[in-house]
Amino acid sequence: MAKIDLGQSGLIVPDVALGVMRIADKSAKEAETIVETVLAHDVNFFDTADIYAAGQSSTVLGQALKTVGVARDQIFIQSKGGIILENGQINGDGWTGPRYDFTGSHLIAAVDAELQRLQTDYLDVFLLHRPDTLQEPDAIAEAFTTLAKAGKVRHFGVSNMNPWQVEFLQQALDQKLIANQLQFGIMHTNMIDAEFHVNMQDARSIDHDGGILAYSRLHHMTIQAWSPFQYGFFEGPFIDNPKFPEVNAKLQAIADKYNVTKNAVAVAWITYHPAKMQVIVGSMNRQRLSEMTAHNTVQLTNQEWYDIYLAAGNDLP
């Protein structure tokens, strides 16, 4: 498994991580098997969030990691907080929304609740989960410092933020924001589309992300690609979807060349980009996880990368 230095923090992590948003639907034994499967493929980075299955995903992950018996210093656990659901989370925390909440008291309480669910003493990374327009950066900075000094969080990052939002927050912090979790994949390429269509007036020239790709590379901030197999916003997978015959045909042709599956090629397409992204795969299927983690055997060429991009319905102006 290829490794990257997450946000130049010194955390040397696999370029694929397991996202556990759907693990709460699995039995305890099934969850253990999923954890064992990814560990066998050298994926030891786990991504969760306090709102996933109202907190139960973190609980199931924590128990699976404990049962499997993997040493804490041999894995990386990342969680996200700052979103409060309409009906609250679990563990009787009493929080009700819906709202985003980056107050210092909530962030500290959210981390404490996650540590309890995950049965661990610390998070390797804690991300702010979507931007809160009511945020006070100084209050966030104080909370981050409190969490860091207590040994509860080792590194910090954000999710779904544009460059100015990152800058606004970073200027108040003592800690470097090392990661930004953003939706990206073959069928969700807007951050690349806007780069190609600079100085044009078509729909793809609209920059919805504020140049986040170039910004992240400039500031050595790792992009973590979430929902890499989705098209649209949680509209479903594009692999083997009859709506997308051209891109599936191209993926299959390249998969045949490298003796892998389309799933491996789809992951390799993301990791091939020189931004050195980390791919968050969320499958709970052992076979598909094995296929997705075979991406390092795919040695794409620049032409193959562009062929896939064009087969997905994009253009080059």
Contacts in CASP RR format, 6 or more apart in sequence:
PFRMAT RR
TARGET T0000
AUTHOR 0000-0000-0000
METHOD contacts of the structure
MODEL  1
MAKIDLGQSGLIVPDVALGVMRIADKSAKEAETIVETVLAHDVNFFDTAD
IYAAGQSSTVLGQALKTVGVARDQIFIQSKGGIILENGQINGDGWTGPRY
DFTGSHLIAAVDAELQRLQTDYLDVFLLHRPDTLQEPDAIAEAFTTLAKA
GKVRHFGVSNMNPWQVEFLQQALDQKLIANQLQFGIMHTNMIDAEFHVNM
QDARSIDHDGGILAYSRLHHMTIQAWSPFQYGFFEGPFIDNPKFPEVNAK
LQAIADKYNVTKNAVAVAWITYHPAKMQVIVGSMNRQRLSEMTAHNTVQL
TNQEWYDIYLAAGNDLP
1 14 0 8 1.000
1 15 0 8 1.000
1 16 0 8 1.000
1 41 0 8 1.000
1 42 0 8 1.000
1 43 0 8 1.000
1 293 0 8 1.000
1 296 0 8 1.000
2 14 0 8 1.000
2 15 0 8 1.000
2 271 0 8 1.000
2 296 0 8 1.000
3 12 0 8 1.000
3 13 0 8 1.000
3 14 0 8 1.000
3 15 0 8 1.000
4 12 0 8 1.000
4 13 0 8 1.000
4 14 0 8 1.000
4 15 0 8 1.000
4 222 0 8 1.000
4 276 0 8 1.000
4 278 0 8 1.000
5 11 0 8 1.000
5 12 0 8 1.000
6 12 0 8 1.000
6 13 0 8 1.000
6 125 0 8 1.000
6 155 0 8 1.000
6 178 0 8 1.000
6 179 0 8 1.000
6 222 0 8 1.000
6 278 0 8 1.000
7 176 0 8 1.000
7 178 0 8 1.000
7 179 0 8 1.000
7 220 0 8 1.000
7 221 0 8 1.000
7 222 0 8 1.000
8 178 0 8 1.000
8 220 0 8 1.000
9 155 0 8 1.000
9 176 0 8 1.000
9 178 0 8 1.000
11 76 0 8 1.000
11 124 0 8 1.000
11 125 0 8 1.000
11 154 0 8 1.000
11 155 0 8 1.000
11 178 0 8 1.000
13 44 0 8 1.000
13 45 0 8 1.000
13 76 0 8 1.000
13 278 0 8 1.000
14 42 0 8 1.000
14 43 0 8 1.000
14 44 0 8 1.000
14 45 0 8 1.000
14 278 0 8 1.000
15 271 0 8 1.000
15 276 0 8 1.000
15 277 0 8 1.000
15 278 0 8 1.000
15 279 0 8 1.000
16 43 0 8 1.000
16 45 0 8 1.000
16 267 0 8 1.000
16 271 0 8 1.000
16 278 0 8 1.000
16 279 0 8 1.000
16 281 0 8 1.000
16 292 0 8 1.000
16 293 0 8 1.000
16 295 0 8 1.000
17 43 0 8 1.000
17 45 0 8 1.000
17 46 0 8 1.000
17 47 0 8 1.000
17 76 0 8 1.000
17 78 0 8 1.000
17 224 0 8 1.000
17 278 0 8 1.000
17 279 0 8 1.000
17 280 0 8 1.000
17 281 0 8 1.000
18 34 0 8 1.000
18 35 0 8 1.000
18 38 0 8 1.000
18 43 0 8 1.000
18 45 0 8 1.000
18 46 0 8 1.000
18 47 0 8 1.000
18 280 0 8 1.000
18 281 0 8 1.000
18 282 0 8 1.000
18 289 0 8 1.000
19 46 0 8 1.000
19 47 0 8 1.000
19 48 0 8 1.000
19 280 0 8 1.000
19 281 0 8 1.000
19 282 0 8 1.000
20 46 0 8 1.000
20 47 0 8 1.000
20 48 0 8 1.000
20 52 0 8 1.000
20 57 0 8 1.000
20 58 0 8 1.000
20 60 0 8 1.000
20 61 0 8 1.000
20 282 0 8 1.000
21 48 0 8 1.000
21 49 0 8 1.000
21 52 0 8 1.000
21 53 0 8 1.000
21 57 0 8 1.000
21 282 0 8 1.000
22 53 0 8 1.000
22 57 0 8 1.000
22 282 0 8 1.000
22 284 0 8 1.000
23 31 0 8 1.000
23 34 0 8 1.000
23 53 0 8 1.000
23 57 0 8 1.000
23 60 0 8 1.000
23 61 0 8 1.000
23 64 0 8 1.000
23 284 0 8 1.000
24 52 0 8 1.000
24 53 0 8 1.000
24 55 0 8 1.000
24 56 0 8 1.000
24 57 0 8 1.000
24 59 0 8 1.000
24 60 0 8 1.000
25 53 0 8 1.000
25 284 0 8 1.000
26 34 0 8 1.000
26 60 0 8 1.000
26 284 0 8 1.000
28 60 0 8 1.000
28 63 0 8 1.000
28 64 0 8 1.000
28 67 0 8 1.000
30 284 0 8 1.000
31 60 0 8 1.000
31 61 0 8 1.000
31 63 0 8 1.000
31 64 0 8 1.000
32 64 0 8 1.000
32 67 0 8 1.000
32 68 0 8 1.000
33 286 0 8 1.000
34 64 0 8 1.000
34 284 0 8 1.000
34 286 0 8 1.000
34 289 0 8 1.000
35 46 0 8 1.000
35 61 0 8 1.000
35 64 0 8 1.000
35 65 0 8 1.000
35 68 0 8 1.000
35 70 0 8 1.000
36 68 0 8 1.000
37 286 0 8 1.000
37 289 0 8 1.000
37 290 0 8 1.000
38 44 0 8 1.000
38 289 0 8 1.000
38 293 0 8 1.000
39 68 0 8 1.000
39 70 0 8 1.000
41 289 0 8 1.000
41 290 0 8 1.000
41 293 0 8 1.000
42 293 0 8 1.000
43 293 0 8 1.000
44 70 0 8 1.000
44 74 0 8 1.000
44 75 0 8 1.000
44 76 0 8 1.000
45 75 0 8 1.000
45 76 0 8 1.000
45 78 0 8 1.000
45 278 0 8 1.000
46 61 0 8 1.000
46 65 0 8 1.000
46 75 0 8 1.000
46 76 0 8 1.000
46 77 0 8 1.000
46 78 0 8 1.000
47 78 0 8 1.000
47 79 0 8 1.000
47 80 0 8 1.000
47 181 0 8 1.000
47 224 0 8 1.000
47 280 0 8 1.000
48 57 0 8 1.000
48 58 0 8 1.000
48 61 0 8 1.000
48 77 0 8 1.000
48 78 0 8 1.000
48 79 0 8 1.000
48 80 0 8 1.000
48 114 0 8 1.000
48 118 0 8 1.000
49 57 0 8 1.000
49 58 0 8 1.000
49 79 0 8 1.000
49 80 0 8 1.000
49 81 0 8 1.000
49 83 0 8 1.000
49 129 0 8 1.000
50 58 0 8 1.000
50 79 0 8 1.000
50 80 0 8 1.000
50 81 0 8 1.000
50 82 0 8 1.000
50 83 0 8 1.000
50 89 0 8 1.000
50 110 0 8 1.000
50 113 0 8 1.000
50 114 0 8 1.000
50 117 0 8 1.000
50 129 0 8 1.000
51 80 0 8 1.000
51 81 0 8 1.000
51 83 0 8 1.000
51 85 0 8 1.000
51 89 0 8 1.000
51 129 0 8 1.000
52 58 0 8 1.000
53 60 0 8 1.000
54 85 0 8 1.000
54 87 0 8 1.000
54 88 0 8 1.000
54 89 0 8 1.000
54 90 0 8 1.000
55 89 0 8 1.000
55 90 0 8 1.000
55 91 0 8 1.000
55 117 0 8 1.000
56 90 0 8 1.000
58 79 0 8 1.000
58 114 0 8 1.000
58 117 0 8 1.000
58 118 0 8 1.000
59 90 0 8 1.000
59 117 0 8 1.000
59 118 0 8 1.000
61 118 0 8 1.000
62 117 0 8 1.000
62 118 0 8 1.000
62 119 0 8 1.000
62 120 0 8 1.000
63 119 0 8 1.000
65 75 0 8 1.000
65 77 0 8 1.000
65 118 0 8 1.000
65 119 0 8 1.000
66 119 0 8 1.000
72 120 0 8 1.000
72 121 0 8 1.000
76 124 0 8 1.000
76 125 0 8 1.000
77 118 0 8 1.000
77 120 0 8 1.000
77 123 0 8 1.000
77 124 0 8 1.000
77 125 0 8 1.000
78 123 0 8 1.000
78 124 0 8 1.000
78 125 0 8 1.000
78 126 0 8 1.000
78 127 0 8 1.000
78 179 0 8 1.000
79 111 0 8 1.000
79 114 0 8 1.000
79 118 0 8 1.000
79 123 0 8 1.000
79 125 0 8 1.000
79 126 0 8 1.000
79 127 0 8 1.000
80 126 0 8 1.000
80 127 0 8 1.000
80 128 0 8 1.000
80 129 0 8 1.000
80 159 0 8 1.000
80 181 0 8 1.000
81 107 0 8 1.000
81 110 0 8 1.000
81 111 0 8 1.000
81 114 0 8 1.000
81 126 0 8 1.000
81 127 0 8 1.000
81 128 0 8 1.000
81 129 0 8 1.000
82 100 0 8 1.000
82 101 0 8 1.000
82 102 0 8 1.000
82 106 0 8 1.000
82 107 0 8 1.000
82 110 0 8 1.000
82 128 0 8 1.000
82 129 0 8 1.000
82 130 0 8 1.000
82 132 0 8 1.000
83 98 0 8 1.000
83 100 0 8 1.000
83 101 0 8 1.000
83 129 0 8 1.000
83 130 0 8 1.000
84 95 0 8 1.000
84 96 0 8 1.000
84 97 0 8 1.000
84 98 0 8 1.000
84 99 0 8 1.000
84 100 0 8 1.000
84 101 0 8 1.000
84 106 0 8 1.000
85 96 0 8 1.000
85 97 0 8 1.000
85 98 0 8 1.000
86 96 0 8 1.000
86 97 0 8 1.000
86 98 0 8 1.000
87 96 0 8 1.000
88 94 0 8 1.000
88 95 0 8 1.000
88 96 0 8 1.000
88 97 0 8 1.000
89 95 0 8 1.000
89 113 0 8 1.000
90 117 0 8 1.000
91 113 0 8 1.000
91 116 0 8 1.000
91 117 0 8 1.000
93 109 0 8 1.000
93 113 0 8 1.000
95 101 0 8 1.000
95 106 0 8 1.000
100 130 0 8 1.000
100 131 0 8 1.000
100 132 0 8 1.000
100 133 0 8 1.000
100 134 0 8 1.000
101 132 0 8 1.000
102 128 0 8 1.000
102 132 0 8 1.000
102 134 0 8 1.000
102 135 0 8 1.000
102 136 0 8 1.000
102 139 0 8 1.000
102 140 0 8 1.000
103 136 0 8 1.000
103 139 0 8 1.000
104 139 0 8 1.000
104 140 0 8 1.000
104 142 0 8 1.000
104 143 0 8 1.000
105 143 0 8 1.000
107 128 0 8 1.000
107 140 0 8 1.000
107 143 0 8 1.000
107 144 0 8 1.000
107 147 0 8 1.000
108 143 0 8 1.000
108 146 0 8 1.000
108 147 0 8 1.000
111 123 0 8 1.000
111 126 0 8 1.000
111 147 0 8 1.000
111 152 0 8 1.000
111 153 0 8 1.000
112 152 0 8 1.000
114 123 0 8 1.000
115 121 0 8 1.000
115 122 0 8 1.000
115 123 0 8 1.000
115 152 0 8 1.000
121 151 0 8 1.000
121 152 0 8 1.000
122 151 0 8 1.000
122 152 0 8 1.000
122 153 0 8 1.000
122 154 0 8 1.000
123 152 0 8 1.000
123 153 0 8 1.000
123 154 0 8 1.000
124 154 0 8 1.000
124 155 0 8 1.000
125 153 0 8 1.000
125 154 0 8 1.000
125 155 0 8 1.000
125 156 0 8 1.000
125 157 0 8 1.000
125 178 0 8 1.000
125 179 0 8 1.000
126 147 0 8 1.000
126 153 0 8 1.000
126 155 0 8 1.000
126 156 0 8 1.000
126 157 0 8 1.000
127 156 0 8 1.000
127 157 0 8 1.000
127 158 0 8 1.000
127 159 0 8 1.000
127 179 0 8 1.000
127 181 0 8 1.000
128 140 0 8 1.000
128 156 0 8 1.000
128 157 0 8 1.000
128 158 0 8 1.000
128 159 0 8 1.000
128 161 0 8 1.000
128 169 0 8 1.000
129 159 0 8 1.000
129 160 0 8 1.000
130 159 0 8 1.000
130 160 0 8 1.000
130 161 0 8 1.000
131 158 0 8 1.000
131 160 0 8 1.000
131 161 0 8 1.000
131 165 0 8 1.000
135 169 0 8 1.000
137 168 0 8 1.000
137 169 0 8 1.000
137 171 0 8 1.000
137 172 0 8 1.000
137 173 0 8 1.000
138 172 0 8 1.000
140 169 0 8 1.000
140 172 0 8 1.000
140 173 0 8 1.000
141 172 0 8 1.000
141 173 0 8 1.000
141 174 0 8 1.000
144 153 0 8 1.000
144 156 0 8 1.000
144 173 0 8 1.000
144 174 0 8 1.000
144 175 0 8 1.000
145 174 0 8 1.000
145 175 0 8 1.000
147 153 0 8 1.000
148 154 0 8 1.000
148 175 0 8 1.000
155 175 0 8 1.000
155 178 0 8 1.000
155 179 0 8 1.000
156 173 0 8 1.000
156 175 0 8 1.000
156 176 0 8 1.000
156 177 0 8 1.000
156 178 0 8 1.000
157 177 0 8 1.000
157 178 0 8 1.000
157 179 0 8 1.000
157 180 0 8 1.000
158 165 0 8 1.000
158 166 0 8 1.000
158 169 0 8 1.000
158 177 0 8 1.000
158 179 0 8 1.000
158 180 0 8 1.000
158 181 0 8 1.000
159 180 0 8 1.000
159 181 0 8 1.000
159 182 0 8 1.000
159 226 0 8 1.000
160 180 0 8 1.000
160 181 0 8 1.000
160 182 0 8 1.000
160 183 0 8 1.000
161 169 0 8 1.000
161 180 0 8 1.000
161 212 0 8 1.000
162 209 0 8 1.000
162 210 0 8 1.000
162 211 0 8 1.000
162 212 0 8 1.000
163 210 0 8 1.000
163 211 0 8 1.000
163 212 0 8 1.000
163 215 0 8 1.000
164 210 0 8 1.000
166 177 0 8 1.000
166 180 0 8 1.000
166 215 0 8 1.000
166 219 0 8 1.000
166 221 0 8 1.000
169 177 0 8 1.000
170 176 0 8 1.000
170 177 0 8 1.000
177 221 0 8 1.000
178 221 0 8 1.000
178 222 0 8 1.000
179 221 0 8 1.000
179 222 0 8 1.000
179 223 0 8 1.000
179 224 0 8 1.000
179 278 0 8 1.000
180 212 0 8 1.000
180 216 0 8 1.000
180 221 0 8 1.000
180 222 0 8 1.000
180 223 0 8 1.000
180 224 0 8 1.000
181 223 0 8 1.000
181 224 0 8 1.000
181 226 0 8 1.000
181 280 0 8 1.000
182 191 0 8 1.000
182 209 0 8 1.000
182 212 0 8 1.000
182 223 0 8 1.000
182 224 0 8 1.000
182 225 0 8 1.000
182 226 0 8 1.000
183 225 0 8 1.000
183 226 0 8 1.000
183 227 0 8 1.000
183 230 0 8 1.000
183 233 0 8 1.000
184 191 0 8 1.000
184 223 0 8 1.000
184 225 0 8 1.000
184 226 0 8 1.000
184 228 0 8 1.000
184 270 0 8 1.000
184 277 0 8 1.000
185 225 0 8 1.000
185 227 0 8 1.000
185 228 0 8 1.000
185 229 0 8 1.000
185 266 0 8 1.000
185 269 0 8 1.000
185 270 0 8 1.000
186 228 0 8 1.000
186 238 0 8 1.000
186 247 0 8 1.000
186 251 0 8 1.000
186 266 0 8 1.000
186 269 0 8 1.000
186 270 0 8 1.000
186 308 0 8 1.000
186 309 0 8 1.000
186 312 0 8 1.000
187 230 0 8 1.000
187 231 0 8 1.000
187 232 0 8 1.000
187 238 0 8 1.000
187 244 0 8 1.000
187 247 0 8 1.000
187 312 0 8 1.000
188 227 0 8 1.000
188 230 0 8 1.000
188 231 0 8 1.000
188 232 0 8 1.000
189 309 0 8 1.000
189 312 0 8 1.000
189 314 0 8 1.000
190 204 0 8 1.000
190 208 0 8 1.000
190 209 0 8 1.000
191 209 0 8 1.000
191 211 0 8 1.000
191 212 0 8 1.000
191 213 0 8 1.000
192 213 0 8 1.000
192 309 0 8 1.000
193 204 0 8 1.000
193 314 0 8 1.000
194 204 0 8 1.000
194 205 0 8 1.000
194 206 0 8 1.000
194 207 0 8 1.000
194 208 0 8 1.000
194 209 0 8 1.000
194 210 0 8 1.000
194 211 0 8 1.000
195 211 0 8 1.000
195 213 0 8 1.000
195 214 0 8 1.000
196 204 0 8 1.000
196 316 0 8 1.000
196 317 0 8 1.000
197 204 0 8 1.000
197 205 0 8 1.000
197 317 0 8 1.000
198 205 0 8 1.000
199 205 0 8 1.000
200 317 0 8 1.000
202 317 0 8 1.000
204 314 0 8 1.000
204 315 0 8 1.000
212 223 0 8 1.000
213 223 0 8 1.000
213 275 0 8 1.000
215 221 0 8 1.000
216 222 0 8 1.000
216 223 0 8 1.000
216 275 0 8 1.000
217 274 0 8 1.000
217 275 0 8 1.000
222 276 0 8 1.000
222 277 0 8 1.000
222 278 0 8 1.000
223 275 0 8 1.000
223 277 0 8 1.000
223 278 0 8 1.000
224 277 0 8 1.000
224 278 0 8 1.000
224 279 0 8 1.000
224 280 0 8 1.000
225 270 0 8 1.000
225 277 0 8 1.000
225 278 0 8 1.000
225 279 0 8 1.000
225 280 0 8 1.000
226 280 0 8 1.000
227 234 0 8 1.000
227 280 0 8 1.000
228 266 0 8 1.000
228 267 0 8 1.000
228 270 0 8 1.000
228 279 0 8 1.000
228 280 0 8 1.000
228 281 0 8 1.000
229 237 0 8 1.000
229 238 0 8 1.000
229 239 0 8 1.000
229 263 0 8 1.000
229 266 0 8 1.000
229 281 0 8 1.000
229 283 0 8 1.000
230 236 0 8 1.000
230 237 0 8 1.000
230 238 0 8 1.000
231 237 0 8 1.000
231 238 0 8 1.000
231 241 0 8 1.000
231 243 0 8 1.000
231 244 0 8 1.000
238 244 0 8 1.000
238 247 0 8 1.000
238 248 0 8 1.000
239 248 0 8 1.000
239 251 0 8 1.000
239 262 0 8 1.000
239 263 0 8 1.000
239 266 0 8 1.000
240 248 0 8 1.000
240 262 0 8 1.000
241 248 0 8 1.000
244 312 0 8 1.000
246 311 0 8 1.000
246 312 0 8 1.000
246 313 0 8 1.000
247 308 0 8 1.000
247 311 0 8 1.000
247 312 0 8 1.000
247 313 0 8 1.000
248 262 0 8 1.000
249 311 0 8 1.000
250 307 0 8 1.000
250 308 0 8 1.000
250 311 0 8 1.000
251 262 0 8 1.000
251 265 0 8 1.000
251 266 0 8 1.000
251 308 0 8 1.000
251 311 0 8 1.000
252 262 0 8 1.000
254 265 0 8 1.000
254 298 0 8 1.000
254 300 0 8 1.000
254 304 0 8 1.000
254 307 0 8 1.000
254 308 0 8 1.000
255 261 0 8 1.000
255 262 0 8 1.000
255 264 0 8 1.000
255 265 0 8 1.000
258 264 0 8 1.000
258 265 0 8 1.000
258 297 0 8 1.000
258 298 0 8 1.000
258 299 0 8 1.000
259 297 0 8 1.000
260 291 0 8 1.000
260 294 0 8 1.000
260 295 0 8 1.000
260 297 0 8 1.000
260 298 0 8 1.000
261 291 0 8 1.000
261 294 0 8 1.000
263 288 0 8 1.000
263 291 0 8 1.000
263 292 0 8 1.000
264 291 0 8 1.000
264 292 0 8 1.000
264 293 0 8 1.000
264 294 0 8 1.000
264 295 0 8 1.000
264 297 0 8 1.000
264 298 0 8 1.000
265 295 0 8 1.000
265 298 0 8 1.000
265 300 0 8 1.000
265 308 0 8 1.000
266 292 0 8 1.000
267 279 0 8 1.000
267 281 0 8 1.000
267 292 0 8 1.000
267 293 0 8 1.000
267 295 0 8 1.000
268 295 0 8 1.000
268 296 0 8 1.000
268 298 0 8 1.000
268 300 0 8 1.000
269 300 0 8 1.000
269 305 0 8 1.000
269 308 0 8 1.000
270 277 0 8 1.000
270 279 0 8 1.000
271 277 0 8 1.000
271 279 0 8 1.000
271 295 0 8 1.000
271 296 0 8 1.000
272 300 0 8 1.000
272 305 0 8 1.000
273 305 0 8 1.000
279 292 0 8 1.000
279 295 0 8 1.000
281 289 0 8 1.000
281 292 0 8 1.000
281 293 0 8 1.000
283 289 0 8 1.000
283 292 0 8 1.000
306 316 0 8 1.000
310 316 0 8 1.000
END
